Amino acid sequence: GEPFYTTKERGTGLGLMVSYKIIEEHQGKITVESEEGKGTVFHLTLPLRQHNEERGNDE
């Protein structure tokens, strides 16, 4: 998530930082599993909302 760090020739290095911010704004979390030479897995967890909460109803 470090800004402006990339290993790509034409990347900006902002993708992961922006992703972390979006998940954080939605009260979610990102966990990372990484194994050298094998790869990296990102787990994104977002909270569920009840349909009535989104509409502001108390039903």
LODOLO-589871 format. One record per residue: residue in one letter; chain; x, y, z of N, C-alpha, C in turn. Coordinates in Angstrom, 1 decimal. Example, Ala and Ser with C-alpha at 12.3 -4.5 7.8 and 13.67 -1.06 7.14 Angstrom:
2
   residuo   cadena      nxx      nyy      nzz     caxx     cayy     cazz      cxx      cyy      czz
         A        A     13.2     -5.7      7.8     12.3     -4.5      7.8     13.2     -3.3      7.8
         S        A     12.8     -2.2      7.1     13.7     -1.1      7.1     12.9      0.0      7.9
This chain:
59
   residuo   cadena      nxx      nyy      nzz     caxx     cayy     cazz      cxx      cyy      czz
         G        A      0.8     -1.2      0.0      0.0      0.0      0.0      0.8      1.3      0.0
         E        A      2.1      1.2     -0.2      3.0      2.4     -0.2      2.8      3.1     -1.5
         P        A      2.4      4.4     -1.5      2.1      5.2     -2.7      3.4      5.3     -3.6
         F        A      3.1      5.3     -4.9      4.1      5.5     -5.9      5.2      4.4     -6.0
         Y        A      5.0      3.3     -5.3      5.9      2.1     -5.4      5.3      1.1     -6.4
         T        A      6.0      0.8     -7.4      5.5     -0.2     -8.4      6.7     -0.9     -9.0
         T        A      6.4     -2.2     -9.4      7.4     -3.0    -10.1      7.1     -3.0    -11.6
         K        A      6.1     -2.3    -12.0      5.6     -2.3    -13.4      6.3     -1.2    -14.2
         E        A      6.5     -1.4    -15.5      7.1     -0.3    -16.3      6.2      0.9    -16.4
         R        A      4.9      0.7    -16.5      4.0      1.9    -16.7      3.0      2.0    -15.6
         G        A      3.3      1.5    -14.4      2.3      1.7    -13.3      2.6      3.0    -12.5
         T        A      1.5      3.4    -11.8      1.7      4.6    -10.9      2.0      4.2     -9.5
         G        A      1.7      2.9     -9.1      1.9      2.5     -7.7      0.8      3.0     -6.8
         L        A     -0.3      3.4     -7.3     -1.4      3.9     -6.4     -2.5      2.9     -6.3
         G        A     -2.5      1.8     -7.0     -3.7      0.9     -7.0     -3.9      0.3     -5.6
         L        A     -2.9     -0.2     -4.9     -3.1     -0.9     -3.6     -3.4      0.1     -2.6
         M        A     -2.8      1.3     -2.6     -3.2      2.4     -1.6     -4.6      2.8     -1.8
         V        A     -5.1      3.0     -3.0     -6.5      3.3     -3.2     -7.4      2.2     -2.8
         S        A     -7.0      1.0     -3.1     -7.9     -0.2     -2.6     -8.0     -0.2     -1.1
         Y        A     -6.9      0.0     -0.4     -6.9      0.0      1.1     -7.8      1.1      1.6
         K        A     -7.8      2.3      1.0     -8.6      3.4      1.4    -10.1      3.1      1.2
         I        A    -10.4      2.5      0.0    -11.9      2.2     -0.2    -12.4      1.1      0.8
         I        A    -11.6      0.1      1.0    -12.0     -0.9      2.0    -12.1     -0.3      3.4
         E        A    -11.2      0.5      3.8    -11.2      1.2      5.1    -12.5      2.1      5.2
         E        A    -12.8      2.8      4.2    -14.0      3.7      4.2    -15.3      2.9      4.4
         H        A    -15.3      1.6      4.0    -16.5      0.8      4.2    -16.4     -0.1      5.4
         Q        A    -15.5      0.2      6.3    -15.3     -0.5      7.6    -14.9     -2.0      7.3
         G        A    -14.2     -2.2      6.3    -13.7     -3.6      6.0    -12.3     -3.7      6.3
         K        A    -11.7     -4.8      5.9    -10.3     -5.0      6.2     -9.7     -5.9      5.1
         I        A     -8.4     -5.8      4.9     -7.6     -6.5      4.0     -6.5     -7.3      4.7
         T        A     -6.4     -8.6      4.5     -5.3     -9.4      5.0     -4.6    -10.0      3.9
         V        A     -3.3    -10.2      4.1     -2.4    -10.6      3.0     -1.7    -11.8      3.4
         E        A     -1.6    -12.8      2.5     -0.8    -14.0      2.7      0.2    -14.0      1.5
         S        A      1.5    -14.1      1.8      2.5    -14.1      0.8      3.5    -15.1      1.0
         E        A      3.9    -15.8      0.0      5.0    -16.8      0.1      5.9    -16.6     -1.1
         E        A      7.1    -16.3     -0.8      8.1    -16.0     -1.8      8.2    -17.1     -2.8
         G        A      8.2    -16.8     -4.1      8.3    -17.7     -5.2      7.0    -18.4     -5.5
         K        A      6.0    -18.2     -4.7      4.7    -18.9     -4.9      3.6    -17.9     -5.2
         G        A      3.6    -16.8     -4.5      2.5    -15.8     -4.9      2.0    -15.1     -3.6
         T        A      1.0    -14.3     -3.9      0.3    -13.5     -2.8     -1.2    -13.6     -3.0
         V        A     -1.9    -13.7     -1.8     -3.3    -13.8     -1.8     -3.8    -12.6     -0.9
         F        A     -4.7    -11.9     -1.4     -5.4    -10.8     -0.6     -6.8    -11.2     -0.3
         H        A     -7.1    -11.1      1.0     -8.4    -11.4      1.5     -9.1    -10.1      1.9
         L        A    -10.2     -9.8      1.2    -11.0     -8.6      1.4    -12.3     -9.0      2.2
         T        A    -12.5     -8.3      3.3    -13.6     -8.6      4.2    -14.4     -7.3      4.3
         L        A    -15.7     -7.3      3.9    -16.6     -6.2      4.0    -17.8     -6.6      4.9
         P        A    -18.3     -5.6      5.7    -19.5     -5.9      6.5    -20.7     -6.0      5.7
         L        A    -21.7     -6.8      6.1    -23.0     -6.8      5.4    -23.9     -5.8      6.1
         R        A    -24.8     -5.2      5.3    -25.8     -4.3      5.9    -27.2     -4.9      5.6
         Q        A    -28.1     -4.7      6.5    -29.5     -5.1      6.3    -30.1     -4.1      5.3
         H        A    -30.9     -4.6      4.4    -31.6     -3.8      3.4    -32.3     -2.6      4.0
         N        A    -33.0     -2.8      5.2    -33.7     -1.7      5.8    -32.8     -0.6      6.3
         E        A    -31.6     -1.0      6.8    -30.6      0.0      7.3    -30.2      1.0      6.1
         E        A    -30.0      0.4      4.9    -29.6      1.2      3.8    -30.7      2.3      3.5
         R        A    -31.9      1.9      3.6    -33.0      2.8      3.3    -33.4      3.7      4.4
         G        A    -32.9      3.5      5.6    -33.2      4.3      6.8    -34.6      3.9      7.4
         N        A    -35.1      2.7      7.1    -36.3      2.2      7.7    -36.0      1.4      9.0
         D        A    -36.9      1.5      9.9    -36.8      0.8     11.2    -37.6     -0.5     11.3
         E        A    -38.0     -1.1     10.1    -38.9     -2.2     10.1    -38.2     -3.4     10.7
